[in-house]
C-alpha cells in the first residue's frame, strides 16, 4: 500500500486556531443573536446559493481578495449547517469533516492504495466506478436536479465520460454539432405560409446546445465560463452605449439601430 507523504504545513497551527475561532464565533452567534437563533436549513439554503454565485463572480473577475471573502462566507454557512444539525442530534462538524475525509480516501485508491491512475482520465474513471460500487444506482445520480441547465449538461457529459461513454475524437463531436444544426435549421426554416412547430424547434435547439457543450469539452473549454464571460462583455459594452449616448443627449429607445451601432463599435475598441 502506498504511504502518502504530505508536505509539511508550516502554518497548520494557525489554520486550526482560525477554524476553532470560527466554531466559537458560530456558537456565540447561535446562542446570543436573535437572527442567528432563528435560522434553519431551509432559511439558509437560498443564502448559500447566493454566496456560491458571488464566489463564482469573484473568480471570473479575477478578484482574489473577493474570492477570499466569499470563501469565508461559504465556510460560515458550512459551520452554520453543522451547528444546526448538532442541535438536532443528527451530526456535527466532526462528522462532516470525517465523512469527506473518508470519501476522499476511498475514492483515491491511486493515492491511498495500490490502484494505478497516471492521468486525470484514469482518476475520474476510478471515481465513478467506486461510486457505483458503493451504492449509487446511476452514474448520473450525483447531478443536482436544480443545477442551471448549462452547468447540468457539462456535469452530465463529464460523468458519462468517466465510465467511457464518450466520443473518441473531437472531429466526431463536430460532425454531431453540424448534424444538430441542420436538424434545427430544417425545423426553423419552414415555408412562410406555415407556422413553426415550437415544441420540435425547441427540442432541436436543445440538442444543438447539448452538442456544442460536448464539443467545448473536447476543446477543454468550460462552456459555462465561456458564456458568462460573453455575458459580462455584452453588459460592459451595452452600458458604455447607454452612458456615452446619454452624454450626447440621446435616449435609449429613441435611437435608430445604426446610431446605437456606432457606440457599440466604439465600445468594442476599449
Short mmCIF file of the C-alpha atoms (twelve columns), coordinates in Angstrom:
data_MODEL
# 
_entry.id   MODEL 
# 
loop_
_atom_site.group_PDB 
_atom_site.id 
_atom_site.type_symbol 
_atom_site.label_atom_id 
_atom_site.label_alt_id 
_atom_site.label_comp_id 
_atom_site.label_asym_id 
_atom_site.label_seq_id 
_atom_site.Cartn_x 
_atom_site.Cartn_y 
_atom_site.Cartn_z 
_atom_site.pdbx_PDB_model_num 
ATOM 1   C CA . UNK A 1   0.000   0.000  0.000   1 
ATOM 2   C CA . UNK A 2   1.230   3.478  -0.808  1 
ATOM 3   C CA . UNK A 3   2.220   5.729  2.059   1 
ATOM 4   C CA . UNK A 4   1.135   9.276  1.128   1 
ATOM 5   C CA . UNK A 5   3.534   11.867 2.368   1 
ATOM 6   C CA . UNK A 6   2.018   15.313 2.657   1 
ATOM 7   C CA . UNK A 7   4.405   18.240 2.542   1 
ATOM 8   C CA . UNK A 8   4.768   19.809 5.989   1 
ATOM 9   C CA . UNK A 9   2.376   22.702 6.509   1 
ATOM 10  C CA . UNK A 10  4.269   25.310 8.466   1 
ATOM 11  C CA . UNK A 11  1.066   27.270 9.004   1 
ATOM 12  C CA . UNK A 12  -1.079  24.348 10.182  1 
ATOM 13  C CA . UNK A 13  -1.354  25.567 13.771  1 
ATOM 14  C CA . UNK A 14  -2.605  28.999 12.660  1 
ATOM 15  C CA . UNK A 15  -5.193  27.388 10.366  1 
ATOM 16  C CA . UNK A 16  -6.504  25.120 13.115  1 
ATOM 17  C CA . UNK A 17  -6.662  28.048 15.502  1 
ATOM 18  C CA . UNK A 18  -8.606  30.136 12.957  1 
ATOM 19  C CA . UNK A 19  -11.072 27.298 12.336  1 
ATOM 20  C CA . UNK A 20  -11.570 26.833 16.069  1 
ATOM 21  C CA . UNK A 21  -12.216 30.584 16.324  1 
ATOM 22  C CA . UNK A 22  -14.925 30.325 13.656  1 
ATOM 23  C CA . UNK A 23  -16.584 27.460 15.526  1 
ATOM 24  C CA . UNK A 24  -16.541 29.547 18.698  1 
ATOM 25  C CA . UNK A 25  -17.984 32.619 16.970  1 
ATOM 26  C CA . UNK A 26  -20.699 30.460 15.415  1 
ATOM 27  C CA . UNK A 27  -21.643 29.048 18.815  1 
ATOM 28  C CA . UNK A 28  -21.784 32.543 20.306  1 
ATOM 29  C CA . UNK A 29  -23.933 33.898 17.485  1 
ATOM 30  C CA . UNK A 30  -26.313 30.961 17.597  1 
ATOM 31  C CA . UNK A 31  -26.819 31.411 21.326  1 
ATOM 32  C CA . UNK A 32  -26.936 35.213 21.521  1 
ATOM 33  C CA . UNK A 33  -28.017 36.756 18.190  1 
ATOM 34  C CA . UNK A 34  -31.784 36.884 17.512  1 
ATOM 35  C CA . UNK A 35  -31.290 36.500 13.745  1 
ATOM 36  C CA . UNK A 36  -28.873 33.585 14.012  1 
ATOM 37  C CA . UNK A 37  -31.112 31.838 16.536  1 
ATOM 38  C CA . UNK A 38  -33.994 31.763 14.033  1 
ATOM 39  C CA . UNK A 39  -32.098 30.234 11.104  1 
ATOM 40  C CA . UNK A 40  -32.848 26.750 9.759   1 
ATOM 41  C CA . UNK A 41  -31.553 24.602 6.905   1 
ATOM 42  C CA . UNK A 42  -34.389 25.931 4.773   1 
ATOM 43  C CA . UNK A 43  -33.880 29.611 5.618   1 
ATOM 44  C CA . UNK A 44  -30.145 29.413 4.903   1 
ATOM 45  C CA . UNK A 45  -30.486 27.492 1.658   1 
ATOM 46  C CA . UNK A 46  -31.181 30.427 -0.685  1 
ATOM 47  C CA . UNK A 47  -28.469 32.487 1.011   1 
ATOM 48  C CA . UNK A 48  -25.937 29.710 0.419   1 
ATOM 49  C CA . UNK A 49  -26.863 29.617 -3.261  1 
ATOM 50  C CA . UNK A 50  -26.407 33.392 -3.455  1 
ATOM 51  C CA . UNK A 51  -22.991 33.181 -1.780  1 
ATOM 52  C CA . UNK A 52  -21.921 30.467 -4.228  1 
ATOM 53  C CA . UNK A 53  -22.766 32.688 -7.184  1 
ATOM 54  C CA . UNK A 54  -20.925 35.596 -5.582  1 
ATOM 55  C CA . UNK A 55  -17.846 33.385 -5.273  1 
ATOM 56  C CA . UNK A 56  -18.226 32.444 -8.938  1 
ATOM 57  C CA . UNK A 57  -18.386 36.128 -9.927  1 
ATOM 58  C CA . UNK A 58  -15.232 36.883 -7.946  1 
ATOM 59  C CA . UNK A 59  -13.363 34.039 -9.619  1 
ATOM 60  C CA . UNK A 60  -14.373 35.158 -13.103 1 
ATOM 61  C CA . UNK A 61  -13.430 38.749 -12.252 1 
ATOM 62  C CA . UNK A 62  -10.021 37.556 -11.079 1 
ATOM 63  C CA . UNK A 63  -10.544 39.438 -7.802  1 
ATOM 64  C CA . UNK A 64  -8.649  37.256 -5.346  1 
ATOM 65  C CA . UNK A 65  -9.407  39.487 -2.364  1 
ATOM 66  C CA . UNK A 66  -13.122 38.999 -3.026  1 
ATOM 67  C CA . UNK A 67  -12.544 35.265 -3.538  1 
ATOM 68  C CA . UNK A 68  -11.075 35.160 -0.027  1 
ATOM 69  C CA . UNK A 69  -14.108 36.964 1.406   1 
ATOM 70  C CA . UNK A 70  -16.633 34.766 -0.418  1 
ATOM 71  C CA . UNK A 71  -14.840 31.595 0.684   1 
ATOM 72  C CA . UNK A 72  -15.188 32.876 4.235   1 
ATOM 73  C CA . UNK A 73  -18.923 33.380 3.738   1 
ATOM 74  C CA . UNK A 74  -19.322 29.842 2.426   1 
ATOM 75  C CA . UNK A 75  -17.222 28.445 5.271   1 
ATOM 76  C CA . UNK A 76  -19.546 30.204 7.704   1 
ATOM 77  C CA . UNK A 77  -22.524 28.559 6.045   1 
ATOM 78  C CA . UNK A 78  -20.906 25.119 6.335   1 
ATOM 79  C CA . UNK A 79  -20.290 25.653 10.034  1 
ATOM 80  C CA . UNK A 80  -23.817 27.052 10.472  1 
ATOM 81  C CA . UNK A 81  -25.463 23.959 8.950   1 
ATOM 82  C CA . UNK A 82  -23.320 21.678 11.116  1 
ATOM 83  C CA . UNK A 83  -24.226 23.638 14.249  1 
ATOM 84  C CA . UNK A 84  -27.954 23.336 13.482  1 
ATOM 85  C CA . UNK A 85  -27.548 19.610 12.827  1 
ATOM 86  C CA . UNK A 86  -25.744 19.160 16.137  1 
ATOM 87  C CA . UNK A 87  -28.707 20.748 17.924  1 
ATOM 88  C CA . UNK A 88  -30.933 18.218 16.151  1 
ATOM 89  C CA . UNK A 89  -28.509 15.492 17.314  1 
ATOM 90  C CA . UNK A 90  -28.046 14.106 13.808  1 
ATOM 91  C CA . UNK A 91  -24.412 15.081 13.111  1 
ATOM 92  C CA . UNK A 92  -21.831 17.722 13.980  1 
ATOM 93  C CA . UNK A 93  -18.818 19.397 12.356  1 
ATOM 94  C CA . UNK A 94  -16.515 16.490 13.223  1 
ATOM 95  C CA . UNK A 95  -18.878 14.090 11.449  1 
ATOM 96  C CA . UNK A 96  -18.947 16.344 8.390   1 
ATOM 97  C CA . UNK A 97  -15.163 16.581 8.167   1 
ATOM 98  C CA . UNK A 98  -14.538 12.898 8.866   1 
ATOM 99  C CA . UNK A 99  -17.148 11.961 6.273   1 
ATOM 100 C CA . UNK A 100 -15.470 13.940 3.490   1 
ATOM 101 C CA . UNK A 101 -12.030 12.659 4.503   1 
ATOM 102 C CA . UNK A 102 -13.273 9.051  4.406   1 
ATOM 103 C CA . UNK A 103 -14.845 9.614  0.992   1 
ATOM 104 C CA . UNK A 104 -11.709 11.208 -0.453  1 
ATOM 105 C CA . UNK A 105 -9.508  8.383  0.786   1 
ATOM 106 C CA . UNK A 106 -11.908 5.746  -0.560  1 
ATOM 107 C CA . UNK A 107 -12.189 7.413  -3.973  1 
ATOM 108 C CA . UNK A 108 -8.465  7.981  -4.417  1 
ATOM 109 C CA . UNK A 109 -7.121  4.418  -4.314  1 
ATOM 110 C CA . UNK A 110 -4.300  5.526  -6.623  1 
ATOM 111 C CA . UNK A 111 -3.027  7.627  -3.717  1 
ATOM 112 C CA . UNK A 112 -4.037  5.575  -0.671  1 
ATOM 113 C CA . UNK A 113 -3.878  2.058  -2.116  1 
ATOM 114 C CA . UNK A 114 -2.222  0.147  -4.940  1 
ATOM 115 C CA . UNK A 115 -4.535  1.151  -7.812  1 
ATOM 116 C CA . UNK A 116 -2.775  2.785  -10.765 1 
ATOM 117 C CA . UNK A 117 -4.031  6.033  -12.310 1 
ATOM 118 C CA . UNK A 118 -1.493  8.027  -14.272 1 
ATOM 119 C CA . UNK A 119 -3.720  10.787 -15.642 1 
ATOM 120 C CA . UNK A 120 -6.903  12.750 -14.963 1 
ATOM 121 C CA . UNK A 121 -8.995  10.410 -17.116 1 
ATOM 122 C CA . UNK A 122 -7.984  7.398  -15.045 1 
ATOM 123 C CA . UNK A 123 -8.792  9.215  -11.811 1 
ATOM 124 C CA . UNK A 124 -12.303 10.129 -12.999 1 
ATOM 125 C CA . UNK A 125 -12.999 6.587  -14.213 1 
ATOM 126 C CA . UNK A 126 -11.961 5.150  -10.837 1 
ATOM 127 C CA . UNK A 127 -14.117 7.743  -9.056  1 
ATOM 128 C CA . UNK A 128 -17.296 6.859  -10.970 1 
ATOM 129 C CA . UNK A 129 -16.748 3.084  -10.663 1 
ATOM 130 C CA . UNK A 130 -16.303 3.385  -6.905  1 
ATOM 131 C CA . UNK A 131 -19.489 5.451  -6.601  1 
ATOM 132 C CA . UNK A 132 -21.471 2.732  -8.383  1 
ATOM 133 C CA . UNK A 133 -19.895 0.028  -6.215  1 
ATOM 134 C CA . UNK A 134 -20.745 1.885  -3.005  1 
ATOM 135 C CA . UNK A 135 -24.448 2.350  -3.600  1 
ATOM 136 C CA . UNK A 136 -25.127 4.825  -6.399  1 
ATOM 137 C CA . UNK A 137 -27.689 3.325  -8.786  1 
ATOM 138 C CA . UNK A 138 -26.700 5.580  -11.672 1 
ATOM 139 C CA . UNK A 139 -23.566 7.403  -12.765 1 
ATOM 140 C CA . UNK A 140 -25.753 10.491 -13.180 1 
ATOM 141 C CA . UNK A 141 -27.291 10.245 -9.708  1 
ATOM 142 C CA . UNK A 142 -24.980 12.881 -8.257  1 
ATOM 143 C CA . UNK A 143 -26.010 15.627 -10.706 1 
ATOM 144 C CA . UNK A 144 -28.269 18.033 -8.745  1 
ATOM 145 C CA . UNK A 145 -31.697 18.483 -10.300 1 
ATOM 146 C CA . UNK A 146 -31.688 22.211 -9.534  1 
ATOM 147 C CA . UNK A 147 -28.447 22.998 -11.391 1 
ATOM 148 C CA . UNK A 148 -28.767 25.565 -14.180 1 
ATOM 149 C CA . UNK A 149 -29.279 23.701 -17.464 1 
ATOM 150 C CA . UNK A 150 -25.910 24.626 -18.982 1 
ATOM 151 C CA . UNK A 151 -23.943 23.561 -15.910 1 
ATOM 152 C CA . UNK A 152 -26.048 20.396 -15.685 1 
ATOM 153 C CA . UNK A 153 -25.195 19.496 -19.307 1 
ATOM 154 C CA . UNK A 154 -21.486 19.867 -18.514 1 
ATOM 155 C CA . UNK A 155 -21.740 17.659 -15.426 1 
ATOM 156 C CA . UNK A 156 -23.847 15.007 -17.203 1 
ATOM 157 C CA . UNK A 157 -21.349 14.720 -20.036 1 
ATOM 158 C CA . UNK A 158 -18.387 14.707 -17.664 1 
ATOM 159 C CA . UNK A 159 -19.869 11.879 -15.603 1 
ATOM 160 C CA . UNK A 160 -20.770 9.812  -18.674 1 
ATOM 161 C CA . UNK A 161 -17.213 10.271 -19.904 1 
ATOM 162 C CA . UNK A 162 -15.945 8.971  -16.578 1 
ATOM 163 C CA . UNK A 163 -17.273 5.492  -17.385 1 
ATOM 164 C CA . UNK A 164 -16.162 5.526  -21.012 1 
ATOM 165 C CA . UNK A 165 -19.395 6.705  -22.683 1 
ATOM 166 C CA . UNK A 166 -17.898 9.365  -24.920 1 
ATOM 167 C CA . UNK A 167 -16.765 10.198 -28.415 1 
ATOM 168 C CA . UNK A 168 -13.244 9.184  -29.363 1 
ATOM 169 C CA . UNK A 169 -12.271 12.272 -31.374 1 
ATOM 170 C CA . UNK A 170 -13.365 15.899 -31.376 1 
ATOM 171 C CA . UNK A 171 -13.977 15.670 -35.142 1 
ATOM 172 C CA . UNK A 172 -16.795 13.214 -34.434 1 
ATOM 173 C CA . UNK A 173 -18.332 15.659 -31.990 1 
ATOM 174 C CA . UNK A 174 -18.148 18.497 -34.511 1 
ATOM 175 C CA . UNK A 175 -19.942 16.296 -37.046 1 
ATOM 176 C CA . UNK A 176 -22.674 15.868 -34.438 1 
ATOM 177 C CA . UNK A 177 -22.840 19.654 -33.973 1 
ATOM 178 C CA . UNK A 178 -23.282 20.134 -37.723 1 
ATOM 179 C CA . UNK A 179 -25.935 17.401 -37.804 1 
ATOM 180 C CA . UNK A 180 -27.895 19.061 -34.994 1 
ATOM 181 C CA . UNK A 181 -27.516 22.449 -36.681 1 
ATOM 182 C CA . UNK A 182 -29.033 21.062 -39.895 1 
ATOM 183 C CA . UNK A 183 -31.919 19.482 -37.984 1 
ATOM 184 C CA . UNK A 184 -32.620 22.723 -36.127 1 
ATOM 185 C CA . UNK A 185 -32.431 24.713 -39.345 1 
ATOM 186 C CA . UNK A 186 -34.862 22.305 -41.014 1 
ATOM 187 C CA . UNK A 187 -37.348 22.792 -38.185 1 
ATOM 188 C CA . UNK A 188 -36.983 26.567 -38.106 1 
ATOM 189 C CA . UNK A 189 -36.723 27.428 -41.806 1 
ATOM 190 C CA . UNK A 190 -40.177 26.347 -42.931 1 
ATOM 191 C CA . UNK A 191 -42.251 27.949 -45.673 1 
ATOM 192 C CA . UNK A 192 -43.611 31.342 -44.682 1 
ATOM 193 C CA . UNK A 193 -47.151 30.036 -45.056 1 
ATOM 194 C CA . UNK A 194 -46.507 27.525 -42.307 1 
ATOM 195 C CA . UNK A 195 -46.120 28.144 -38.599 1 
ATOM 196 C CA . UNK A 196 -43.033 26.913 -36.800 1 
ATOM 197 C CA . UNK A 197 -43.577 23.853 -34.626 1 
ATOM 198 C CA . UNK A 198 -42.230 25.471 -31.481 1 
ATOM 199 C CA . UNK A 199 -42.076 22.243 -29.494 1 
ATOM 200 C CA . UNK A 200 -39.987 20.455 -32.117 1 
ATOM 201 C CA . UNK A 201 -37.826 23.513 -32.762 1 
ATOM 202 C CA . UNK A 202 -37.186 23.829 -29.020 1 
ATOM 203 C CA . UNK A 203 -36.184 20.173 -28.830 1 
ATOM 204 C CA . UNK A 204 -33.786 20.530 -31.767 1 
ATOM 205 C CA . UNK A 205 -32.289 23.701 -30.301 1 
ATOM 206 C CA . UNK A 206 -31.704 21.863 -27.020 1 
ATOM 207 C CA . UNK A 207 -29.931 19.083 -28.905 1 
ATOM 208 C CA . UNK A 208 -27.776 21.679 -30.672 1 
ATOM 209 C CA . UNK A 209 -26.795 23.355 -27.402 1 
ATOM 210 C CA . UNK A 210 -26.002 19.993 -25.810 1 
ATOM 211 C CA . UNK A 211 -23.742 19.024 -28.715 1 
ATOM 212 C CA . UNK A 212 -21.958 22.408 -28.564 1 
ATOM 213 C CA . UNK A 213 -21.306 21.890 -24.849 1 
ATOM 214 C CA . UNK A 214 -19.923 18.472 -25.724 1 
ATOM 215 C CA . UNK A 215 -17.587 19.969 -28.318 1 
ATOM 216 C CA . UNK A 216 -16.395 22.648 -25.902 1 
ATOM 217 C CA . UNK A 217 -15.433 19.862 -23.505 1 
ATOM 218 C CA . UNK A 218 -13.199 18.286 -26.136 1 
ATOM 219 C CA . UNK A 219 -11.508 21.664 -26.600 1 
ATOM 220 C CA . UNK A 220 -11.116 21.887 -22.793 1 
ATOM 221 C CA . UNK A 221 -13.303 25.000 -22.731 1 
ATOM 222 C CA . UNK A 222 -15.686 25.440 -19.810 1 
ATOM 223 C CA . UNK A 223 -18.942 26.288 -21.596 1 
ATOM 224 C CA . UNK A 224 -20.465 27.946 -18.520 1 
ATOM 225 C CA . UNK A 225 -17.414 30.151 -18.006 1 
ATOM 226 C CA . UNK A 226 -17.234 30.989 -21.715 1 
ATOM 227 C CA . UNK A 227 -20.861 32.081 -21.826 1 
ATOM 228 C CA . UNK A 228 -20.566 34.075 -18.599 1 
ATOM 229 C CA . UNK A 229 -17.511 35.911 -19.940 1 
ATOM 230 C CA . UNK A 230 -19.517 36.781 -23.041 1 
ATOM 231 C CA . UNK A 231 -22.400 37.952 -20.832 1 
ATOM 232 C CA . UNK A 232 -20.038 40.239 -18.931 1 
ATOM 233 C CA . UNK A 233 -18.560 41.556 -22.177 1 
ATOM 234 C CA . UNK A 234 -22.021 42.326 -23.555 1 
ATOM 235 C CA . UNK A 235 -23.050 44.079 -20.324 1 
ATOM 236 C CA . UNK A 236 -19.906 46.225 -20.371 1 
ATOM 237 C CA . UNK A 237 -20.411 47.266 -23.989 1 
ATOM 238 C CA . UNK A 238 -24.137 47.875 -23.626 1 
ATOM 239 C CA . UNK A 239 -23.621 50.036 -20.552 1 
ATOM 240 C CA . UNK A 240 -20.992 52.012 -22.490 1 
ATOM 241 C CA . UNK A 241 -23.619 52.536 -25.200 1 
ATOM 242 C CA . UNK A 242 -26.080 53.787 -22.571 1 
ATOM 243 C CA . UNK A 243 -23.729 56.181 -20.800 1 
ATOM 244 C CA . UNK A 244 -21.999 57.611 -23.872 1 
ATOM 245 C CA . UNK A 245 -25.219 58.160 -25.822 1 
ATOM 246 C CA . UNK A 246 -26.712 59.898 -22.768 1 
ATOM 247 C CA . UNK A 247 -23.717 62.258 -22.728 1 
ATOM 248 C CA . UNK A 248 -24.622 63.182 -26.304 1 
ATOM 249 C CA . UNK A 249 -28.189 63.919 -25.275 1 
ATOM 250 C CA . UNK A 250 -29.646 60.785 -26.846 1 
ATOM 251 C CA . UNK A 251 -32.114 58.399 -25.248 1 
ATOM 252 C CA . UNK A 252 -32.289 54.640 -25.410 1 
ATOM 253 C CA . UNK A 253 -35.389 53.528 -27.259 1 
ATOM 254 C CA . UNK A 254 -35.381 56.617 -29.430 1 
ATOM 255 C CA . UNK A 255 -32.164 55.987 -31.373 1 
ATOM 256 C CA . UNK A 256 -32.002 54.046 -34.622 1 
ATOM 257 C CA . UNK A 257 -30.101 50.760 -34.718 1 
ATOM 258 C CA . UNK A 258 -27.464 52.449 -36.904 1 
ATOM 259 C CA . UNK A 259 -26.925 55.141 -34.241 1 
ATOM 260 C CA . UNK A 260 -26.597 52.543 -31.500 1 
ATOM 261 C CA . UNK A 261 -24.169 50.512 -33.617 1 
ATOM 262 C CA . UNK A 262 -21.795 53.487 -33.725 1 
ATOM 263 C CA . UNK A 263 -21.490 53.458 -29.934 1 
ATOM 264 C CA . UNK A 264 -21.294 49.655 -29.911 1 
ATOM 265 C CA . UNK A 265 -18.316 49.671 -32.286 1 
ATOM 266 C CA . UNK A 266 -16.569 52.215 -30.049 1 
ATOM 267 C CA . UNK A 267 -17.251 50.020 -27.023 1 
ATOM 268 C CA . UNK A 268 -15.585 47.064 -28.759 1 
ATOM 269 C CA . UNK A 269 -12.360 49.043 -29.075 1 
ATOM 270 C CA . UNK A 270 -11.951 49.741 -25.350 1 
# 
